Amino acid sequence: MNVSIIIPYYKKKKFILKTLNSIYQQSFTNYETLIIYDDENLEDLKFLKTITKNKKNTKIIKNKKNIGAGLSRNVGIANAKGEYIAFIDADDIWEKNKLKFQIEFMKDNKLDFTHTSYNIIDENGKNTGYFKIKKKLTYSDLMKSCDIGLSTVIVNRKLLNKIKFNNFRTKEDYSLWLNLSKKNVSIFGITKKLTKWRKVKNSLSSSIIQKLLDAFKIYYYLEKKGFFTSLFFVFRLSLCSIKNKRK
């Protein structure tokens, strides 16, 4: 099984080397790494080219303009050669046996989509908590709470031939998981913690207002729920998020 690893990049110079090193140190070696450079400012591009210069299995793809993380991942998928797609953000970290364990698990159990539990770290790499996921998630479960860490996901590429990430500023992955679950794809969770998710202050993923707006757009425009039903779903999603953070 060969894997394509997709990393959208936008102003993550402080963290990207640790992210890449966690990939290059994987015990599973049959992979390619695709970095989608999504910044019109080209200063960091030189840095990326320098740190990946001697890595034959790493390719940098530069977007003509800033298009956001979701659409950048779509660019990566379109250029991927792997049978499987793994996602990781440019400030997260994988455990050394992440790919090996997850790919073998998927092969042994004939699964097309898996995600895992993960540790939560701060900007300095200090553990601040963890998120333990359920073994199985249905469409109904996901409508209540998006309990899938993007940087933990490995998916069979064939599932992404028609279903893509949206162009929202946040939660661009949420609608993809919902669409896959509606297609009766088995969303299987591995409880082993194989990723470190970095919580960074002032990032889009930390913007509460933006998250609420994008969640509403998903329920109202994409899932075709009524206005007040969508508001209720956003409220419920927020409560689940608060509950999960207390773990």
PEWOBEL-V98788 format. One record per residue. OMEGA is omega in degrees with one decimal (* if undefined). Layout:
omega: (OMEGA	OMEGA)
//
This chain:
omega: (175.5	-171.6	171.7	-179.1	-174.9	-179.1	171.1	-176.3	173.4	175.1	178.2	-175.7	-177.5	-171.5	-168.0	-179.1	178.3	177.2	-179.7	178.8	178.5	174.8	-177.0	179.9	-179.8	176.8	174.4	-170.7	-176.9	-176.5	168.5	179.1	179.6	176.9	-179.4	-176.5	-170.5	-177.8	179.5	171.8	-172.0	-177.7	-178.2	-178.2	177.5	178.9	179.6	179.3	-180.0	-175.1	178.5	-172.8	-175.7	180.0	-175.4	-177.0	179.3	179.8	176.3	177.5	-176.5	174.3	179.1	176.2	179.7	-177.4	178.8	-174.1	-177.0	-179.5	176.2	176.6	176.2	175.9	178.4	179.3	-179.1	-178.6	-175.8	177.9	-174.7	175.0	179.3	179.3	173.9	-179.4	170.9	176.7	-169.7	175.8	179.0	-174.4	175.3	169.5	-171.5	-175.6	-175.2	-177.1	-177.5	-177.6	-174.6	179.3	178.6	177.8	179.8	179.5	-177.7	-175.2	177.3	-178.4	179.1	-178.6	172.7	171.0	-173.5	168.9	-177.8	172.7	177.4	179.9	177.9	-176.4	-179.0	178.4	-179.4	177.8	178.6	-179.7	177.8	177.2	179.7	-174.3	175.5	-179.2	179.3	177.7	176.5	175.9	179.5	178.0	-176.7	177.3	179.2	-175.4	178.9	-174.5	179.0	176.7	-174.4	-175.7	176.9	-169.3	164.4	-174.8	174.7	-174.3	-176.9	179.1	-175.5	179.9	-178.5	-178.6	-174.7	172.4	175.9	-175.2	178.4	-178.0	174.3	177.9	179.3	178.0	-174.2	-178.6	177.7	178.7	178.6	-179.9	178.8	-179.4	177.2	176.9	-179.9	172.7	178.7	178.2	-172.8	-178.9	174.9	-172.3	178.3	-179.3	-173.7	-176.9	171.6	179.8	-176.1	175.8	-175.9	179.1	176.0	176.6	178.4	-178.8	178.8	-177.9	-175.3	-177.9	179.4	178.4	-179.8	179.5	-178.3	176.2	178.2	-179.7	178.8	-178.2	-172.4	-174.5	-174.7	179.9	173.5	175.4	179.0	-176.6	-176.6	175.4	178.7	176.3	178.4	179.6	177.5	178.9	179.6	177.7	-179.9	178.4	177.9	179.3	177.9	178.8	-179.0	-179.0	-179.9	-179.6	*)
//
